Amino acid sequence: MKAINAIRMGAREILPLVEGGKGVSVSTGASAGAWAAAGGAGTISIVNADSYDENGRPVPQTYHGRTRRERHEELIDYAIRGGIAQARIAHETSGGQGRIHANILWEMGGAERVINGVLEGAKGLIHGLTCGAGMPYRLADIAAKFNIFYYPIVSSARAFNALWKRSYSRTASLLGGVVYEDPWRAGGHNGLSNTEDPLKPEDPYPRVAALRKLMRSFGLDNVPIIMAGGVWWLEEWQDWIDNPELGPVVFQFGTRPLLTKESPIPDAWKQRLLTLKKGDVYLNRFSPTGFYSSAVNNSFLQELRARSERQVAYSAEAVGEHTASYGVGARKREVFVTGADLLRIRGWESEGFTEAMRTGDSTLIFVTPEKMHEIVEDQVACMGCLSECRFSNWSQKGPDYTNGHKADPRSFCIQKTLQAISHAHGPEEEKIADHNLMFGGTTAWRFATDPFYSNGFVPTVKQLVDRILTGR
């Protein structure tokens, strides 16, 4: 195994190890500060992070506004306060070692306001700004305003080329690194394009080599590329270390820090990680963002998949094969389906899936009355946590604050489920963890096979970093 030497990133020599950001109360100041104290770059998430009351207890993020716009303002306020709180914890925990980065999704509702609010309230505590899930053109301008380094997340050279030419070329001196997030291997939301097959992962090396070639054409020879997604043992990546074609490379770990003493996720989530098998992490497109995302195939995803499978096309008029009449809703408004689909519908109804819900694609899905009530209730309670949401049809852009499409019942409220699973501590946590979105990288099954975690061992962040430095 090659030696893992310090690298210059963000105007400081640190270990080439970055903690990946995980939103909604998962990448906290305690975890990020411990990672930085171990010599790397720790990452707090400022996507609706927890803030605390005078007794140190997390402040519940409950909403009182009558409209989505009013609740959206409450959400932004929660996010700013939480981001500042986590930055302070990370700073204190790090003891001045390593680097502290803040991570946010560009498609988060009010992302620019949240970034500015957190950086304003935590001046000097955050050294870098990481951002993906979209095309964050304004990231460089915000970083320049606060004189900190920025780390855009891309999944291809093409994406970075667009960002560079439109914006980043004007603020090259603050470009601390470029995160290559592999769209097939990384956990959470991924950047698969419409031309890439989610079932056919590509070798990351040629993609990263192409990114470095492009960066060199811009004079960015020494700006590190941060490899994110699928990194487990560094000995498996030693051909990337000190590789002249790739230049300086840093490795990001997003999934492995979930299973540490400092990780705030509930024990039920940690125990589930230790039992995963290959293939248990499912690349899906149910997210209300419209992006692909990688998550554990638990009952939450299984219900979403089944919901979409109970789906038929319909027509407002009898046309072609759509001649079988069917009544939708309490008023039984007439639509037309095929004869074969009507037989399928009757079968679903006999199983309890009696409620038909329209989608924006001229299809109907069939759910139980209880599930329909939950879906409608969640759509009505939308707090605008995304810039645009296909589940609720929210958009943060006026004048009507909708995305112009019908709310999509095949998706879900991402804020609700992530808040639920990240705070599921107590007698019901195992059930809650199974019935909510559990993000994870596609290599999460390796917890069960890596001898480091034998007999259910859960390391501290320092023990994990020390282990990573051995190459294993």
C-alpha positions, -999 to 999 in steps of 0.1 A, spaced: 0 0 0 13 34 -9 18 60 18 -11 84 23 6 118 25 -9 152 33 -22 173 4 -26 210 1 -63 218 -1 -80 250 8 -46 267 15 -38 241 42 -20 208 44 -45 181 54 -49 144 50 -65 136 16 -96 123 34 -130 142 32 -161 133 51 -190 133 27 -220 156 35 -253 140 44 -283 163 48 -311 167 74 -294 162 108 -269 134 97 -236 152 90 -234 171 123 -208 193 140 -198 164 163 -190 141 134 -174 168 112 -154 182 141 -140 147 149 -131 141 113 -112 174 111 -95 167 144 -82 135 129 -65 156 102 -90 156 73 -118 178 61 -150 173 81 -184 183 66 -215 196 82 -247 196 64 -266 229 64 -297 213 49 -321 218 78 -296 209 105 -306 207 141 -305 238 163 -308 235 201 -327 251 230 -311 265 262 -310 229 276 -291 215 246 -321 196 232 -328 197 195 -355 222 185 -384 203 167 -389 217 132 -426 222 134 -444 246 111 -472 270 120 -477 290 88 -510 287 70 -495 288 35 -466 271 18 -448 304 14 -451 311 51 -439 276 60 -410 281 35 -398 311 55 -399 291 87 -379 264 70 -352 288 59 -350 302 95 -346 267 109 -319 259 84 -299 290 91 -300 286 129 -292 249 126 -263 255 102 -248 280 126 -252 257 156 -235 228 138 -206 250 126 -199 261 162 -199 225 174 -176 214 146 -152 243 153 -150 235 190 -147 197 184 -120 201 158 -97 220 181 -83 240 152 -72 209 133 -81 200 97 -108 218 78 -145 223 83 -167 223 52 -204 230 48 -225 211 24 -258 221 8 -280 209 -21 -283 236 -47 -319 225 -52 -328 230 -16 -355 256 -11 -339 290 -4 -304 275 -8 -287 309 -15 -304 325 15 -294 296 37 -258 297 26 -255 334 31 -272 333 65 -250 305 78 -218 320 66 -228 354 80 -236 339 114 -206 315 115 -178 338 102 -144 322 105 -158 288 115 -163 273 80 -134 269 56 -151 255 25 -185 253 8 -195 221 -10 -225 221 -32 -242 198 -57 -276 184 -67 -280 208 -95 -258 233 -113 -246 258 -87 -234 286 -109 -236 311 -81 -215 291 -57 -182 309 -66 -198 343 -61 -210 334 -27 -176 320 -17 -159 351 -29 -183 373 -8 -171 355 23 -135 347 11 -138 310 16 -130 281 -8 -157 263 -28 -160 227 -39 -186 221 -66 -199 185 -70 -201 172 -105 -205 138 -122 -188 146 -155 -162 168 -171 -190 182 -192 -208 196 -161 -176 212 -148 -170 227 -182 -204 245 -181 -198 257 -146 -163 270 -153 -172 289 -185 -203 305 -170 -190 314 -136 -160 297 -119 -133 311 -143 -138 345 -126 -131 331 -91 -104 304 -98 -83 313 -69 -109 301 -44 -116 268 -61 -104 245 -34 -112 213 -53 -137 196 -76 -157 167 -62 -163 140 -87 -194 122 -73 -198 89 -91 -235 88 -103 -237 50 -99 -219 45 -66 -225 75 -43 -252 76 -17 -281 101 -17 -289 121 -48 -269 113 -78 -261 131 -111 -271 105 -137 -278 121 -170 -306 111 -194 -280 94 -216 -265 72 -189 -279 38 -180 -286 35 -142 -281 -3 -146 -247 -1 -163 -221 16 -141 -191 30 -158 -155 28 -147 -148 61 -128 -112 63 -139 -117 74 -175 -143 99 -163 -120 114 -137 -91 114 -162 -113 134 -186 -121 158 -158 -84 163 -150 -76 168 -187 -102 195 -189 -91 212 -157 -55 213 -170 -67 231 -200 -80 258 -176 -47 259 -157 -61 239 -127 -33 213 -126 -29 214 -88 -65 218 -78 -74 184 -62 -101 162 -75 -121 146 -47 -133 111 -56 -167 104 -40 -187 73 -43 -177 37 -39 -145 44 -19 -140 18 9 -104 5 12 -77 28 -1 -56 -1 -12 -82 -7 -39 -75 28 -52 -37 30 -48 -33 32 -86 -50 66 -82 -25 78 -56 5 98 -70 -9 91 -105 5 118 -129 -24 114 -152 -49 122 -125 -29 147 -105 -37 154 -69 -66 132 -57 -85 133 -24 -109 105 -13 -143 112 1 -161 89 25 -198 94 29 -212 60 39 -186 48 63 -189 77 87 -225 67 93 -213 39 114 -192 57 141 -197 66 177 -201 103 167 -227 96 140 -261 108 152 -282 83 133 -304 60 154 -290 26 165 -316 8 143 -301 25 112 -266 15 124 -276 -21 130 -293 -23 96 -260 -12 80 -242 -41 96 -267 -66 80 -269 -53 44 -261 -76 15 -249 -68 -19 -278 -53 -39 -297 -41 -8 -290 -5 -18 -314 5 -45 -308 32 -72 -342 47 -77 -360 78 -91 -388 83 -67 -372 115 -51 -393 146 -55 -362 164 -68 -364 143 -100 -329 131 -95 -318 95 -91 -310 86 -55 -293 57 -38 -310 42 -7 -315 10 13 -343 -11 -2 -364 -11 29 -402 -12 32 -404 25 24 -389 21 -11 -408 -12 -15 -441 6 -10 -431 33 -35 -422 8 -61 -454 -11 -55 -474 21 -57 -460 28 -92 -465 -7 -103 -502 -4 -96 -505 21 -124 -525 23 -156 -529 49 -184 -562 65 -189 -580 88 -214 -606 115 -208 -625 102 -238 -631 67 -253 -603 64 -279 -584 34 -294 -582 6 -269 -593 29 -240 -630 21 -241 -636 7 -206 -653 32 -184 -640 38 -149 -651 63 -122 -624 82 -103 -628 97 -69 -658 103 -47 -678 117 -76 -668 89 -99 -657 111 -127 -656 90 -158 -623 81 -175 -615 53 -199 -589 26 -196 -583 -6 -216 -602 -37 -209 -571 -55 -197 -563 -26 -173 -598 -26 -159 -594 -63 -149 -561 -53 -132 -578 -25 -114 -605 -48 -101 -579 -71 -88 -561 -43 -69 -594 -31 -55 -601 -66 -41 -568 -63 -23 -577 -30 -6 -561 -6 -31 -594 11 -38 -584 47 -43 -573 60 -77 -550 90 -78 -542 109 -110 -506 117 -120 -494 143 -144 -487 116 -170 -523 107 -176 -520 77 -155 -538 65 -123 -521 48 -94 -540 27 -68 -535 30 -31 -554 22 1 -576 49 16 -551 53 44 -522 59 20 -542 83 -1 -551 103 31 -514 104 40 -503 115 5 -528 143 4 -520 154 39 -483 155 31 -489 175 -1 -510 200 18 -484 204 45 -456 212 21 -431 236 35 -411 243 3 -379 224 13 -369 221 -24 -366 248 -50 -391 227 -70 -409 196 -58 -427 172 -81 -445 156 -51 -464 187 -40 -459 209 -72 -442 236 -51 -418 261 -67 -400 289 -49 -404 311 -79 -434 334 -81 -459 346 -89 -479 314 -83 -452 293 -66 -460 261 -84 -440 241 -109 -468 242 -134 -475 204 -131 -499 183 -112 -487 171 -78 -473 136 -83 -485 109 -58 -458 85 -70 -432 105 -50 -431 115 -13 -423 143 11 -386 141 15 -383 166 44 -408 146 64 -391 112 59 -356 124 65 -365 143 97 -383 111 109 -355 87 103 -327 110 116 -345 115 149 -359 80 154 -346 73 189 -366 52 212 -387 20 213 -402 27 178 -369 35 161 -366 1 143 -400 4 128 -394 41 119 -361 33 103 -377 6 81 -406 29 71 -386 59 60 -359 69 35 -326 54 44 -299 69 22 -267 49 16 -239 43 -9 -240 12 -31 -210 -2 -12 -228 -1 22 -231 -39 21 -194 -40 29 -201 -32 66 -212 -68 69 -181 -83 53 -153 -59 65 -135 -75 94 -131 -41 110 -167 -42 120 -166 -78 134 -189 -86 163 -208 -53 157 -179 -31 164 -187 6 160 -155 28 159 -150 64 168 -143 87 139 -106 88 149 -105 50 149 -121 50 114 -96 75 100 -67 56 114 -81 24 99 -85 41 65 -49 52 66 -38 16 67 -54 11 33 -80 -12 47 
